[in-house]
Amino acid sequence: MTDAVLLPYQQKWLADTSPVRVCEKSRRVGLSWGEAAGSALEAAAEHGQDTWYIGYNKDMAQEFIRDCAFWAKHYNLAASEMEEEVIKDEERDILTFRINFASGFRVTALSSSPSNLRGKQGRVIIDEAAFHPNLKELLKAAFALLIWGGSVSVISTHNGVDNPFNELIEDIRAGKKPYSLHRIEFDEAVRQGLCRRVFLATKREWSPAAEAAWCEEIRAIYRPNDAEELDVTPSQSGGAYMSRALIESRMDASAPVIRLTCPEGFEQRSDAERRAYVDGWIEQNLAPLVSALPKNLRSFYGMDFARNGDLSVVTPLLEEQSLRCRAPFMIEMRNVPFKQQEQVVFWLADRLPRFSGAAHDARGNGQYLAEVAMQRYGAAMVHQVMLTREFYRENMPKMKAAFEDAEILIPKDADVLADMRAIVVDKGVPKVPDSGHTTGNDGGKRHGDAAISVLLADFASRNPGAVIEFESINDTRIGGAYNDYVRAL
């Protein structure tokens, strides 16, 4: 019955009865889903075992338990509904999710890596092992379960050659560790039926051409990290700085990304027409979002600048009562003239509630807008940032900590996610690489632009100036030229 549902590489993984199994894999090949099938069967067996699943965050834990519930229903096994439980840990309380089976065994999913794994019995599954903060200590605790007949499964995509997970893989290949090793590349998973299974689940018609297009879509999503994320080749640079799971857990689906793209030749139009056109875009797209902002919260923004090729991205942040910073929206500008970028930024900053600081990318052409913003709002309010290795080394870890501690929220958007994943560790420094571009959903080039904007916004929020209050002036004349221009396209 399981063979009819699982793909060959999933079946091979479950058939492996080695005490320690390790798998280096591509993203989204369904290995954790298959592991949930084995966990449900094991917990339901008369002489089965408990299973302890350790994911990277709460969402992974919940998803695994939901998958176990699916398999319990698929097998027609007697099992309880998902339960939540708090385990007391030495450092902090750990939220767990659990299903109890009629056999007396259970599957428990943990939202972090608790030290009190020691003393437990049964099977341990460590998912996305390369992204756990202390994998070596976690493995020590897990291997203690082997004494009483347990097993340990270590599953992960890669996160750089110098990561403890890759070191474990290399030790197994070198014969230093007597563990079973599996490898699942994206192309091999597709050959074994992954795309067909996805199309079946999503009710799409499969064909060789459709499969080829789907594979290219997936690769486009992960570029420039597709070698590591899909081809199971650890990055020489140290890999993506933040995991996809971490970034997605800090994304807010209610926060939009609004985009202003000017047509070719727009910079040659008159000053009045260009200004009126952008005023109209502001009125229709930006003004409703700004008017809905709470007036009692402090605000900041960060801006990554580009004129041709890449994007300019502005990320405003609101500091909530809990001190968490939330981006209520994000602005992307492509092929927008210098003066019109200034027009958008000044309009926004003049109306942000309790505006308390900004940080601008001051490299190259960005130096102009950084300077005029400083002149308008003051040197104490506007940081003109040169994105050097020293700046990255000092501030990227602080931004990452904000993500890990749930102290920041950004818009949920595929292009924004790709930009955040573009950050890699280059010779020990987390940064957006100097070369390499991705293609956005609009077909345009991107170079980690949103990630730099978020980094600068986070920097501004940690280095505030004095609060500036502005009172906006309503101008009912704006919008006419914009509407006329749009109708003429």
Number of C-alpha atoms within 10 A of each C-alpha: 7 14 9 8 11 20 19 15 21 22 18 11 21 18 10 13 10 14 17 20 20 24 20 25 26 26 23 14 21 17 24 22 21 22 21 27 23 20 30 31 17 22 27 25 15 11 10 18 24 23 27 24 29 28 26 22 17 19 14 22 23 21 17 26 26 19 19 26 22 16 21 23 13 12 15 9 18 12 21 14 12 16 12 14 13 11 14 12 13 10 8 9 12 18 16 21 22 25 22 20 22 14 17 15 22 24 28 26 26 27 20 19 21 19 14 13 19 14 10 17 20 22 26 29 24 24 23 24 30 23 22 19 13 12 17 14 11 19 15 12 18 26 17 18 21 16 9 10 12 20 23 24 21 20 24 22 29 30 30 23 17 14 18 20 26 21 13 16 18 14 14 16 14 10 9 11 13 14 18 17 17 16 17 20 20 24 14 14 20 17 10 14 15 22 21 19 17 14 17 12 9 9 9 12 10 14 12 9 9 15 17 12 12 14 15 11 11 14 17 17 18 20 20 22 24 19 18 24 25 23 21 21 22 22 22 15 19 20 26 26 24 20 17 14 16 17 20 19 18 20 20 18 12 11 18 17 19 13 16 18 11 17 11 9 8 13 16 9 10 10 12 9 15 20 20 21 22 22 25 20 19 21 16 14 15 20 16 11 16 16 12 9 15 13 13 12 17 23 29 33 30 28 30 28 28 23 16 12 12 20 25 26 25 29 29 29 30 27 18 15 10 7 12 15 24 22 23 21 21 23 22 19 22 21 21 24 18 16 14 20 21 17 15 20 17 15 16 19 23 17 20 27 24 21 27 26 29 32 29 29 25 20 17 10 13 21 17 16 21 23 17 14 23 19 12 11 18 15 14 14 24 27 25 21 19 16 16 10 14 10 13 18 15 12 18 21 14 16 20 19 13 17 20 16 11 14 18 24 24 30 22 20 15 13 20 23 21 27 23 24 23 29 23 24 22 18 10 11 20 24 25 24 16 8 7 14 17 22 16 17 11 7 8 13 18 21 24 28 26 29 23 29 26 28 22 30 29 26 23 25 23 13 17 20 19 12 15 18 14 13 9 10 8 7 9 8 10 18 20 14 19 22 15 12 13 9 8 7 6
